[in-house]
Amino acid sequence: MTYTAPTTEQLFVLDHIARIDAMAQHERFAAATPDMVEAIVTGIGDFAAEVYAPLNRVGDVDNPRWEDGKVTMPPGFKEAYRQFVEAGWGSLDGPAAYGGQDLPFTLATVVIEALGSADMGFTLCNILTPGAIHALMAYGTEEQRQTWLPKLVTGEWNGTMNLTEPSAGSDVGALRSTAEKVAEGEHAGLYRIRGQKIFITFGEHDLTDNIVHLVLARTPGAPEGTRGISLFLVPKYRLDAEGRPTISNGVRCASIEHKLGIHGSPTAVMIYGEEEDCLGEIVGEEMGGMRAMFVMMNNARLMVGCQGVQIAERALQQAQRYAAERVQSALAGSPDRTPVTIEHHPDVKRMLWRMRAQTEAARALIYYASAQTDFGKLGDAAAALRADVLIPLAKAHATDIGCEVASLGVQVHGGMGFIEETGAAQHYRDARIAPIYEGTNGIQAADLVGRKLGLAGGEGVRSLIADIAHGGADFPELAQLAEACGAVTDWLEQASMPDRLAGSYPYLTMLATATCGWLMAIEHRAAKAALEADDGDAAFLGSKIASTRFYLQQIVPAATGLAAAALAGDAALPMLPRIG
């Protein structure tokens, strides 16, 4: 199972969708010159293919091992992670004041995409740390930043996010972990943390000498629900007088989960403060935990959306290679009865083009959302609003695409796709978690209709639909979908909350597909113009024109048909009869 980074495609999307050149016009991102961008994209592609990709199958079959509270990673992982840190890939968009390179988050997204396409499970270690950095930058004290950020920025320490508990899954407000402030003594001002968290990605491992957990807990007397939650920084080891992580902090990994996929990623059950004091520092104010955590969660949700791109790209590459090698049957209707490779059969061609078009659409959506985040940092309020609207679309739709493309990859392989040795099955297994964690895709749809629909008096969603309609003027299928999105939006704004929620998922799919269609239309025009000007790789540009046309003519129209489901309301969803 080999992997080749789609460098030409990534650079094309950075240019025409992310508008990386416009970012570089601002002093903050002036270092993102064309030469620098190309060097980063090419360099991470080579690194991912050479260092991470060979470990993908290793982690799937030789899983992390738990013993007496410690987790040992599979062979080769520790060395690969060390190379990641030494090459500086983790510090790309980190704040310069704490050892980062202060480059655009969009470029860091490309880095995560390449690494995750090479090895999705392993790359989970790299995904949550940037969110921890952002949370500390937004709500941490200067002392906390000086203490913890330098090694988080380099990746020498990794960050985790601790929300879920056995009795509190998606209902975070039901958590029972506690934090009691220390009133006196050498630890005065810190908090004693007690509780259990589950599903903690890379909560325990041997890649780094410390792990920085961001933990949600409730202080004494705090109200029930999310209003009473605070956020705490809880290291695996406290630091000694020299700043070294040497002091045990009452953090214990009780077990790791046995999962359907992403076997190279240890998913831990974490116990805090059971056998000895576990001390944490509050991040932000008491009962301000959800506000601080959402900084981390939004970053994580976009990175999970990026995982949809990762697994789709890997599944696409493998399916293309297999279809180009597998000889079976003569071409239907051909007088020549010589068997051909299956890439020539119409239905296999359909699947391969659908895989490619969906993968490219998801990449455009993720890069666009990342870029809007960057432009928001530069003071563009409209871009910041747009990024807020795009988060649920990017997380949910891109991960749905990842699952669809991985499933099609199995189908292209036929019976061999169901056999573990080919590797197609691993992509399918790995992809399935992405629509679930960091807020299920149903929660993303609920966020879209419950919160994002009303942002800026509804201007956030309506401006997006207006841009889609304008950009789709010469693509009738896209124009029709934009009109349908506008009509459903009108209805949802007046609908009851149960009716909104009943139609939320088809609406999200409509709006996300329309957004992808608009971005693919931009790419279509750019590729045609470049081809006519003889400016670029003619083979790539020709394929880009074909994939964008396929998306606009075959995928976009199907989304328009979801309007009926979006408008059906809660009455269309009666309770199912009980079983047994």
GULOLUM-354973 format. One line per 5 residues: number of its first residue (from 0); for each residue x negated, y negated, z of C-alpha. Coordinates in nm, 2 decimals, decimal comma. Layout:
% residues N
NUM) X/Y/Z ~ ...
% end
This chain:
% residues 580
0) 0,00/0,00/0,00 ~ -0,19/-0,30/-0,12 ~ -0,10/-0,67/-0,09 ~ -0,20/-0,96/-0,32 ~ -0,11/-1,31/-0,20
5) 0,12/-1,49/-0,45 ~ -0,12/-1,79/-0,45 ~ 0,00/-1,95/-0,78 ~ 0,36/-1,93/-0,67 ~ 0,28/-2,07/-0,32
10) 0,10/-2,37/-0,47 ~ 0,38/-2,43/-0,72 ~ 0,64/-2,44/-0,44 ~ 0,42/-2,66/-0,22 ~ 0,39/-2,91/-0,51
15) 0,74/-2,92/-0,63 ~ 0,96/-2,83/-0,33 ~ 0,75/-2,93/-0,02 ~ 0,60/-3,23/-0,20 ~ 0,27/-3,18/-0,02
20) 0,11/-3,46/-0,22 ~ 0,36/-3,71/-0,07 ~ 0,27/-3,59/0,28 ~ -0,10/-3,66/0,20 ~ -0,02/-4,02/0,12
25) 0,04/-4,08/0,50 ~ -0,27/-4,13/0,72 ~ -0,17/-3,85/0,96 ~ -0,19/-3,59/0,68 ~ -0,45/-3,76/0,46
30) -0,68/-3,45/0,49 ~ -0,42/-3,24/0,29 ~ -0,59/-3,32/-0,04 ~ -0,52/-3,10/-0,34 ~ -0,86/-2,93/-0,30
35) -0,80/-2,87/0,07 ~ -0,45/-2,73/0,01 ~ -0,58/-2,50/-0,26 ~ -0,87/-2,38/-0,04 ~ -0,64/-2,31/0,25
40) -0,38/-2,12/0,04 ~ -0,65/-1,92/-0,15 ~ -0,85/-1,85/0,17 ~ -0,56/-1,73/0,38 ~ -0,45/-1,51/0,09
45) -0,79/-1,34/0,07 ~ -0,81/-1,31/0,45 ~ -0,46/-1,16/0,48 ~ -0,53/-0,90/0,20 ~ -0,87/-0,80/0,33
50) -0,82/-0,81/0,71 ~ -0,45/-0,78/0,80 ~ -0,31/-0,57/0,52 ~ -0,51/-0,26/0,59 ~ -0,37/-0,25/0,94
55) 0,00/-0,25/0,83 ~ 0,03/0,12/0,80 ~ -0,21/0,18/1,10 ~ 0,02/-0,01/1,34 ~ 0,33/0,17/1,20
60) 0,19/0,52/1,28 ~ -0,06/0,46/1,56 ~ 0,15/0,24/1,79 ~ 0,04/0,02/2,08 ~ 0,00/0,23/2,39
65) 0,13/0,14/2,74 ~ -0,04/0,28/3,05 ~ -0,01/0,16/3,40 ~ 0,11/-0,18/3,30 ~ -0,15/-0,24/3,03
70) -0,11/-0,23/2,66 ~ -0,38/-0,12/2,42 ~ -0,35/-0,22/2,06 ~ -0,41/0,02/1,77 ~ -0,76/0,06/1,62
75) -0,88/-0,25/1,43 ~ -0,63/-0,50/1,57 ~ -0,86/-0,66/1,82 ~ -1,14/-0,72/1,57 ~ -0,89/-0,86/1,31
80) -0,74/-1,09/1,57 ~ -1,09/-1,21/1,67 ~ -1,16/-1,29/1,30 ~ -0,83/-1,49/1,29 ~ -0,94/-1,70/1,58
85) -1,30/-1,75/1,46 ~ -1,18/-1,86/1,12 ~ -0,97/-2,13/1,27 ~ -0,64/-2,02/1,11 ~ -0,44/-2,07/1,43
90) -0,55/-2,43/1,48 ~ -0,43/-2,55/1,14 ~ -0,14/-2,77/1,25 ~ -0,25/-2,80/1,61 ~ -0,29/-3,15/1,77
95) -0,64/-3,28/1,71 ~ -0,67/-3,41/2,07 ~ -0,67/-3,05/2,19 ~ -0,89/-2,89/1,92 ~ -0,64/-2,86/1,63
100) -0,68/-2,97/1,27 ~ -0,36/-3,18/1,26 ~ -0,27/-3,06/0,91 ~ 0,10/-3,03/0,80 ~ 0,31/-2,76/0,96
105) 0,41/-2,67/0,60 ~ 0,05/-2,54/0,55 ~ 0,07/-2,34/0,87 ~ 0,39/-2,19/0,73 ~ 0,20/-2,06/0,43
110) -0,06/-1,91/0,66 ~ 0,20/-1,72/0,86 ~ 0,37/-1,61/0,54 ~ 0,05/-1,46/0,40 ~ -0,04/-1,29/0,73
115) 0,31/-1,16/0,78 ~ 0,34/-1,02/0,42 ~ 0,02/-0,84/0,49 ~ 0,13/-0,71/0,83 ~ 0,46/-0,83/0,97
120) 0,44/-0,66/1,31 ~ 0,09/-0,78/1,39 ~ 0,16/-1,13/1,28 ~ 0,43/-1,17/1,55 ~ 0,14/-1,24/1,78
125) 0,07/-1,56/1,58 ~ 0,43/-1,68/1,55 ~ 0,53/-1,78/1,90 ~ 0,21/-1,95/2,01 ~ 0,28/-2,26/1,79
130) 0,62/-2,30/1,95 ~ 0,46/-2,29/2,30 ~ 0,22/-2,57/2,18 ~ 0,51/-2,78/2,05 ~ 0,71/-2,74/2,38
135) 0,41/-2,85/2,59 ~ 0,34/-3,14/2,35 ~ 0,70/-3,25/2,39 ~ 0,76/-3,19/2,76 ~ 0,44/-3,09/2,93
140) 0,23/-3,32/3,15 ~ -0,11/-3,44/3,03 ~ -0,27/-3,22/3,28 ~ -0,08/-2,92/3,15 ~ -0,19/-3,01/2,79
145) -0,55/-3,05/2,89 ~ -0,55/-2,72/3,08 ~ -0,36/-2,49/2,84 ~ -0,35/-2,63/2,49 ~ -0,71/-2,60/2,38
150) -0,71/-2,22/2,40 ~ -0,35/-2,19/2,27 ~ -0,44/-2,40/1,97 ~ -0,73/-2,18/1,88 ~ -0,54/-1,86/1,95
155) -0,78/-1,75/2,22 ~ -0,47/-1,73/2,43 ~ -0,13/-1,65/2,30 ~ 0,21/-1,78/2,41 ~ 0,53/-1,60/2,46
160) 0,90/-1,69/2,50 ~ 1,09/-1,53/2,79 ~ 1,47/-1,57/2,76 ~ 1,64/-1,24/2,75 ~ 1,73/-1,03/3,05
165) 1,91/-0,70/3,08 ~ 2,24/-0,87/3,19 ~ 2,18/-1,18/2,97 ~ 2,12/-1,12/2,60 ~ 2,25/-1,39/2,37
170) 2,43/-1,55/2,67 ~ 2,11/-1,71/2,81 ~ 2,32/-1,90/3,07 ~ 2,38/-1,57/3,25 ~ 2,02/-1,52/3,34
175) 1,92/-1,44/3,70 ~ 1,55/-1,50/3,72 ~ 1,47/-1,75/4,00 ~ 1,21/-2,02/4,07 ~ 1,16/-2,15/4,42
180) 0,94/-2,45/4,47 ~ 0,64/-2,41/4,70 ~ 0,66/-2,69/4,96 ~ 0,32/-2,67/5,13 ~ -0,02/-2,52/5,11
185) -0,27/-2,49/4,83 ~ 0,01/-2,40/4,58 ~ 0,24/-2,68/4,68 ~ 0,43/-2,81/4,37 ~ 0,42/-2,48/4,19
190) 0,71/-2,24/4,18 ~ 0,74/-1,88/4,29 ~ 0,89/-1,69/3,99 ~ 1,09/-1,37/4,04 ~ 1,28/-1,17/3,78
195) 1,28/-0,94/3,48 ~ 1,27/-1,03/3,11 ~ 1,32/-0,79/2,82 ~ 1,23/-0,79/2,45 ~ 0,92/-1,00/2,51
200) 0,71/-1,00/2,19 ~ 0,34/-0,95/2,26 ~ 0,42/-0,99/2,63 ~ 0,13/-0,76/2,71 ~ -0,17/-0,66/2,49
205) -0,55/-0,66/2,49 ~ -0,61/-0,91/2,21 ~ -0,67/-1,21/2,44 ~ -0,80/-1,25/2,79 ~ -0,49/-1,45/2,90
210) -0,13/-1,47/2,79 ~ 0,08/-1,79/2,86 ~ 0,44/-1,70/2,92 ~ 0,71/-1,97/2,89 ~ 0,99/-1,84/3,12
215) 1,34/-1,96/3,18 ~ 1,46/-1,94/3,54 ~ 1,70/-2,10/3,78 ~ 1,60/-2,31/4,08 ~ 1,79/-2,27/4,42
220) 2,13/-2,45/4,41 ~ 2,12/-2,50/4,03 ~ 2,46/-2,48/3,86 ~ 2,56/-2,17/3,66 ~ 2,53/-2,16/3,29
225) 2,27/-2,32/3,07 ~ 2,29/-2,65/3,25 ~ 2,11/-2,50/3,55 ~ 1,81/-2,35/3,37 ~ 1,45/-2,47/3,40
230) 1,14/-2,38/3,20 ~ 0,82/-2,26/3,36 ~ 0,47/-2,20/3,23 ~ 0,36/-1,87/3,38 ~ 0,01/-1,74/3,29
235) -0,08/-1,37/3,31 ~ -0,38/-1,49/3,51 ~ -0,42/-1,81/3,70 ~ -0,74/-2,01/3,64 ~ -1,03/-2,03/3,88
240) -1,23/-2,34/3,96 ~ -1,43/-2,30/3,63 ~ -1,11/-2,27/3,43 ~ -1,15/-1,90/3,37 ~ -0,85/-1,66/3,38
245) -0,95/-1,44/3,67 ~ -0,67/-1,47/3,93 ~ -0,40/-1,21/3,92 ~ -0,06/-1,38/3,90 ~ 0,20/-1,12/3,98
250) 0,29/-1,06/3,61 ~ 0,35/-0,70/3,52 ~ 0,45/-0,52/3,20 ~ 0,69/-0,24/3,31 ~ 0,71/-0,07/2,97
255) 0,72/-0,14/2,60 ~ 1,01/-0,05/2,37 ~ 1,03/0,23/2,11 ~ 1,18/0,05/1,81 ~ 1,31/0,11/1,46
260) 1,03/-0,09/1,30 ~ 0,76/-0,35/1,36 ~ 0,57/-0,08/1,55 ~ 0,25/-0,28/1,55 ~ 0,41/-0,54/1,77
265) 0,44/-0,44/2,15 ~ 0,79/-0,55/2,27 ~ 0,76/-0,57/2,65 ~ 0,97/-0,55/2,96 ~ 0,81/-0,80/3,19
270) 0,84/-0,82/3,57 ~ 0,76/-1,14/3,76 ~ 0,68/-1,17/4,13 ~ 0,77/-0,81/4,23 ~ 0,45/-0,70/4,41
275) 0,27/-1,03/4,46 ~ 0,34/-1,40/4,42 ~ 0,39/-1,51/4,07 ~ 0,33/-1,88/4,03 ~ 0,45/-2,11/3,75
280) 0,44/-2,47/3,66 ~ 0,76/-2,65/3,56 ~ 0,77/-2,78/3,21 ~ 0,97/-3,10/3,19 ~ 1,24/-3,16/3,45
285) 1,44/-2,92/3,67 ~ 1,75/-2,81/3,48 ~ 1,60/-2,94/3,16 ~ 1,48/-2,59/3,05 ~ 1,71/-2,54/2,75
290) 1,62/-2,88/2,60 ~ 1,25/-2,79/2,63 ~ 1,30/-2,43/2,51 ~ 1,48/-2,54/2,20 ~ 1,17/-2,71/2,08
295) 1,01/-2,37/2,09 ~ 1,32/-2,19/1,96 ~ 1,36/-2,41/1,65 ~ 1,00/-2,34/1,55 ~ 1,05/-1,97/1,62
300) 1,37/-1,96/1,41 ~ 1,20/-2,11/1,11 ~ 0,91/-1,86/1,15 ~ 1,16/-1,57/1,17 ~ 1,32/-1,70/0,85
305) 0,96/-1,69/0,71 ~ 0,95/-1,32/0,80 ~ 1,24/-1,27/0,55 ~ 1,01/-1,41/0,28 ~ 0,72/-1,20/0,41
310) 0,89/-0,86/0,40 ~ 1,06/-0,95/0,07 ~ 0,73/-1,03/-0,10 ~ 0,57/-0,71/0,03 ~ 0,86/-0,50/-0,08
315) 0,88/-0,67/-0,42 ~ 0,51/-0,61/-0,49 ~ 0,53/-0,25/-0,40 ~ 0,85/-0,19/-0,60 ~ 0,70/-0,36/-0,91
320) 0,38/-0,14/-0,89 ~ 0,58/0,17/-0,85 ~ 0,82/0,09/-1,13 ~ 0,52/0,02/-1,36 ~ 0,37/0,36/-1,29
325) 0,67/0,59/-1,25 ~ 0,76/0,76/-1,58 ~ 1,11/0,90/-1,61 ~ 1,36/0,94/-1,89 ~ 1,37/0,79/-2,24
330) 1,52/0,45/-2,28 ~ 1,90/0,47/-2,32 ~ 2,01/0,41/-2,68 ~ 1,66/0,44/-2,82 ~ 1,59/0,68/-3,10
335) 1,25/0,74/-2,94 ~ 1,30/1,01/-2,67 ~ 0,96/0,96/-2,51 ~ 1,00/0,90/-2,14 ~ 0,91/0,55/-2,03
340) 0,81/0,38/-1,70 ~ 1,12/0,30/-1,50 ~ 1,06/-0,08/-1,52 ~ 1,21/-0,06/-1,87 ~ 1,55/0,08/-1,76
345) 1,81/-0,19/-1,74 ~ 1,93/-0,13/-1,39 ~ 1,58/-0,11/-1,25 ~ 1,50/-0,44/-1,43 ~ 1,81/-0,59/-1,27
350) 1,69/-0,48/-0,93 ~ 1,34/-0,61/-0,98 ~ 1,46/-0,95/-1,11 ~ 1,70/-0,98/-0,82 ~ 1,43/-0,90/-0,57
355) 1,20/-1,16/-0,73 ~ 1,46/-1,43/-0,76 ~ 1,58/-1,38/-0,40 ~ 1,22/-1,38/-0,27 ~ 1,14/-1,70/-0,45
360) 1,46/-1,87/-0,34 ~ 1,39/-1,77/0,03 ~ 1,04/-1,91/0,00 ~ 1,16/-2,24/-0,15 ~ 1,41/-2,27/0,14
365) 1,15/-2,20/0,41 ~ 0,89/-2,44/0,26 ~ 1,15/-2,71/0,21 ~ 1,27/-2,68/0,57 ~ 0,90/-2,69/0,69
370) 0,83/-2,99/0,48 ~ 1,13/-3,18/0,61 ~ 1,00/-3,11/0,96 ~ 0,67/-3,27/0,86 ~ 0,83/-3,57/0,70
375) 1,04/-3,61/1,02 ~ 0,72/-3,63/1,22 ~ 0,61/-3,91/0,98 ~ 0,91/-4,11/1,09 ~ 1,16/-4,02/0,81
380) 1,48/-4,00/1,01 ~ 1,68/-3,85/0,71 ~ 1,42/-3,58/0,68 ~ 1,44/-3,50/1,05 ~ 1,82/-3,47/1,02
385) 1,79/-3,25/0,71 ~ 1,55/-3,02/0,90 ~ 1,80/-2,99/1,18 ~ 2,07/-2,88/0,94 ~ 1,84/-2,64/0,76
390) 1,72/-2,44/1,06 ~ 2,03/-2,20/1,08 ~ 2,03/-2,17/0,70 ~ 1,66/-2,08/0,69 ~ 1,67/-1,84/0,98
395) 1,99/-1,65/0,88 ~ 1,98/-1,65/0,50 ~ 1,61/-1,58/0,45 ~ 1,63/-1,29/0,69 ~ 1,94/-1,15/0,51
400) 1,74/-1,18/0,19 ~ 1,45/-0,99/0,35 ~ 1,68/-0,70/0,44 ~ 1,84/-0,70/0,09 ~ 1,51/-0,71/-0,10
405) 1,36/-0,44/0,13 ~ 1,66/-0,22/0,07 ~ 1,64/-0,27/-0,31 ~ 1,27/-0,18/-0,28 ~ 1,37/0,16/-0,14
410) 1,63/0,20/-0,42 ~ 1,37/0,13/-0,69 ~ 1,16/0,41/-0,55 ~ 1,45/0,64/-0,56 ~ 1,41/0,95/-0,35
415) 1,05/0,86/-0,29 ~ 1,17/0,54/-0,12 ~ 1,32/0,75/0,16 ~ 0,99/0,93/0,22 ~ 0,77/0,75/0,48
420) 0,45/0,81/0,30 ~ 0,53/0,57/0,02 ~ 0,57/0,28/0,26 ~ 0,89/0,14/0,11 ~ 1,08/0,27/0,42
425) 0,86/0,08/0,66 ~ 0,94/-0,25/0,49 ~ 1,31/-0,17/0,53 ~ 1,27/-0,07/0,90 ~ 1,05/-0,37/0,97
430) 1,30/-0,62/0,81 ~ 1,60/-0,51/1,01 ~ 1,50/-0,69/1,33 ~ 1,48/-1,03/1,17 ~ 1,85/-1,10/1,15
435) 1,88/-1,01/1,52 ~ 1,61/-1,19/1,73 ~ 1,57/-1,56/1,80 ~ 1,94/-1,59/1,79 ~ 2,14/-1,35/1,58
440) 2,25/-1,46/1,24 ~ 2,60/-1,48/1,37 ~ 2,48/-1,73/1,63 ~ 2,31/-1,93/1,35 ~ 2,64/-1,95/1,17
445) 2,81/-2,06/1,49 ~ 2,55/-2,33/1,54 ~ 2,61/-2,45/1,18 ~ 2,99/-2,50/1,22 ~ 2,98/-2,58/1,59
450) 2,69/-2,83/1,61 ~ 2,52/-2,90/1,28 ~ 2,85/-2,98/1,10 ~ 2,90/-3,28/1,32 ~ 2,55/-3,42/1,32
455) 2,54/-3,79/1,23 ~ 2,91/-3,79/1,19 ~ 2,90/-3,51/0,94 ~ 2,64/-3,69/0,73 ~ 2,38/-3,42/0,78
460) 2,57/-3,15/0,59 ~ 2,75/-3,39/0,35 ~ 2,42/-3,55/0,23 ~ 2,28/-3,20/0,16 ~ 2,59/-3,11/-0,04
465) 2,56/-3,44/-0,23 ~ 2,20/-3,37/-0,32 ~ 2,29/-3,02/-0,44 ~ 2,57/-3,15/-0,65 ~ 2,35/-3,41/-0,81
470) 2,07/-3,16/-0,87 ~ 2,31/-2,91/-1,02 ~ 2,47/-3,14/-1,27 ~ 2,32/-2,95/-1,57 ~ 2,38/-2,61/-1,41
475) 2,76/-2,54/-1,41 ~ 2,74/-2,25/-1,17 ~ 2,56/-2,46/-0,91 ~ 2,79/-2,75/-0,96 ~ 3,09/-2,52/-0,90
480) 2,93/-2,38/-0,58 ~ 2,85/-2,73/-0,45 ~ 3,22/-2,83/-0,51 ~ 3,33/-2,52/-0,32 ~ 3,10/-2,60/-0,03
485) 3,24/-2,95/-0,01 ~ 3,60/-2,82/0,00 ~ 3,52/-2,57/0,27 ~ 3,34/-2,84/0,47 ~ 3,65/-3,06/0,45
490) 3,86/-2,77/0,58 ~ 3,62/-2,67/0,86 ~ 3,60/-3,03/0,99 ~ 3,97/-3,02/1,06 ~ 4,00/-2,66/1,17
495) 4,02/-2,52/1,52 ~ 3,71/-2,37/1,67 ~ 3,83/-2,01/1,63 ~ 3,91/-2,08/1,26 ~ 3,57/-2,24/1,22
500) 3,39/-1,94/1,37 ~ 3,59/-1,69/1,17 ~ 3,46/-1,85/0,85 ~ 3,12/-1,95/0,97 ~ 2,92/-1,67/0,82
505) 3,05/-1,68/0,46 ~ 3,02/-2,06/0,48 ~ 2,66/-2,04/0,59 ~ 2,59/-1,80/0,30 ~ 2,76/-2,04/0,06
510) 2,57/-2,34/0,18 ~ 2,23/-2,16/0,20 ~ 2,28/-2,01/-0,15 ~ 2,37/-2,36/-0,28 ~ 2,06/-2,51/-0,12
515) 1,84/-2,23/-0,27 ~ 2,01/-2,28/-0,61 ~ 1,93/-2,66/-0,59 ~ 1,57/-2,59/-0,51 ~ 1,54/-2,32/-0,78
520) 1,69/-2,57/-1,03 ~ 1,41/-2,81/-0,94 ~ 1,16/-2,53/-0,99 ~ 1,32/-2,44/-1,33 ~ 1,29/-2,80/-1,46
525) 0,93/-2,83/-1,33 ~ 0,83/-2,50/-1,49 ~ 0,99/-2,59/-1,83 ~ 0,81/-2,93/-1,83 ~ 0,48/-2,77/-1,74
530) 0,52/-2,51/-2,01 ~ 0,61/-2,76/-2,28 ~ 0,30/-2,97/-2,18 ~ 0,08/-2,66/-2,18 ~ -0,01/-2,75/-1,82
535) -0,06/-2,43/-1,62 ~ -0,05/-2,05/-1,65 ~ 0,19/-1,98/-1,93 ~ 0,28/-1,63/-1,80 ~ 0,36/-1,75/-1,45
540) 0,56/-2,04/-1,59 ~ 0,76/-1,81/-1,82 ~ 0,84/-1,58/-1,53 ~ 0,94/-1,87/-1,31 ~ 1,18/-1,99/-1,58
545) 1,33/-1,64/-1,60 ~ 1,36/-1,59/-1,22 ~ 1,52/-1,93/-1,16 ~ 1,76/-1,88/-1,45 ~ 1,85/-1,54/-1,30
550) 1,92/-1,69/-0,96 ~ 2,14/-1,97/-1,10 ~ 2,34/-1,76/-1,34 ~ 2,37/-1,43/-1,14 ~ 2,33/-1,50/-0,77
555) 2,48/-1,85/-0,73 ~ 2,83/-1,76/-0,89 ~ 2,88/-1,47/-0,64 ~ 2,85/-1,72/-0,34 ~ 3,13/-1,93/-0,48
560) 3,36/-1,63/-0,43 ~ 3,30/-1,64/-0,05 ~ 3,52/-1,95/-0,02 ~ 3,83/-1,74/0,03 ~ 3,67/-1,57/0,33
565) 3,54/-1,90/0,47 ~ 3,89/-2,04/0,45 ~ 4,08/-1,74/0,58 ~ 4,07/-1,84/0,95 ~ 4,09/-1,65/1,27
570) 4,43/-1,50/1,18 ~ 4,26/-1,29/0,92 ~ 4,06/-1,11/1,19 ~ 4,31/-0,93/1,42 ~ 4,18/-0,70/1,69
575) 4,10/-0,35/1,57 ~ 4,29/-0,07/1,74 ~ 4,10/0,09/2,02 ~ 3,93/0,42/1,96 ~ 4,00/0,71/2,19
% end
